[in-house]
Amino acid sequence: MLDDLVIFQKTYDFLLWINPAINKFPKNQKFVLGQKTELKILELMHSMILANSASEKSEHMKQASVELDELRVLIRLAKDLHYISIKKYEAAAEKMNEIGRLLTGWMNRFI
């Protein structure tokens, strides 16, 4: 059932894609901003899992939307601190926008 969720797969793929960039963060930030970023993606995926299995999906979907916004801020901060390149940031932003569009579509079906 979870395998049918394109949004979950896109988010999982985003985590796999961003992980090498996070591993290149400066040592003092790898376990601060890097870990926070990875945890935020995992929290986003957790909200999607909960929404997928819940009879009342709206609260979990809204939480996923908030987590995606928080993730956007973390990735932007990594760019502004020069931990990721502008090119990597643009690619990340496009991937997060795609996840956002999928989340909006999913929310519109159930809310």
Stockholm file with secondary structure:
# STOCKHOLM 1.0

chainA/1-111         MLDDLVIFQKTYDFLLWINPAINKFPKNQKFVLGQKTELKILELMHSMILANSASEKSEHMKQASVELDELRVLIRLAKDLHYISIKKYEAAAEKMNEIGRLLTGWMNRFI
#=GR chainA/1-111 SS CGGGCHHHHHHHHHHHHHHHHHHTSCHHHIIIIIHHHHHHHHHHHHHHHHHHHCSSCHHHHHHHHHHHHHHHHHHHHHHHTTSSCHHHHHHHHHHHHHHHHHHHHHHHHHC
#=GC SS_cons         CGGGCHHHHHHHHHHHHHHHHHHTSCHHHIIIIIHHHHHHHHHHHHHHHHHHHCSSCHHHHHHHHHHHHHHHHHHHHHHHTTSSCHHHHHHHHHHHHHHHHHHHHHHHHHC
//
